[in-house]
């Protein structure tokens, strides 16, 4: 399950890395958090600030600290402000 991450946001890279380590895919994640698979794709590939509730669900499903997700979102925002 190879996924290119060179064109992904910091949040996307974090999500994709964790999915890879868990042996899961974006469709699985979408099901876990009750989202459309396209929404997961957008979170990974485009600059988008997800809602706090979405971050909480991602944290639980992917077993990632919420702080790490917030940090990735902040990095993404910094990129857009440059």
N, C-alpha and C positions, 0 to 999 in steps of 0.2 A: 504494500500500500504506500507507494511513493507519492508525495505531494510537493510541488514546487512552492517555496515560500518567499522567493526573492522579490515578488511583486505584491506581497501582502503587508497589511498594517501590523504594527506591533501586537495589537489585540489578536489579529488573525493568526500571526505566527504562534502566539501562545496557545490559542485554541487548537490549531492544527497539530502542534507538537504533542499536546496532551492526548488528542484523539489517536495519534500515531502510537504513542506509548501504551494506550489502553487497547489498541487493536480495533478501534471503532471508526466509524465514518460520520460525515456530516448529517446523513439521514438519521442515524441513530441518535445523534445529539438533538436534532430537531424534535424527534419523538419524545426524548427525555424531558425537554423543557416546554413542550407543547407549542412549538413554533413551526412555521412553514420552512421546509428545507431551503428555499430561496433566501429566507431571512438569515440563516446561518451563513450562506455563501456571501451575502452582502456584508455581514459582520467581519468576515475574514478578508475580503478583498477591497473594501471601500472604506473611506473615512466616514465613520458613523459613530455617534455616541449612543450606545444602548441605554435603555432605561435601567434604573437601579434594580428593579425587580428581575429584569433579564440577567443582569450580572449575578444576582443572588442564585438564580436557577443554574447559570453556567458554572458557578462556583461549586454548587452541590453535585451536579452531574459529572463534572470533570475532576472533582476533588482538587480544586485549586483554591488557594486562599483568596478571599475577596479583595484583599489589599493588592495582590499581584494583578488582578484584573483591573482594578482602578489605576494602578501604575501603568499598565499597558494602554489604557484609554488616554491617560495623561500624555504619554509619549506620542500617541497618534495626534493629539491636539497640538503638541509642540511642532510636529512636522508640518501641519497645515499653516501654522503661524509664521513659518520662516519665509 
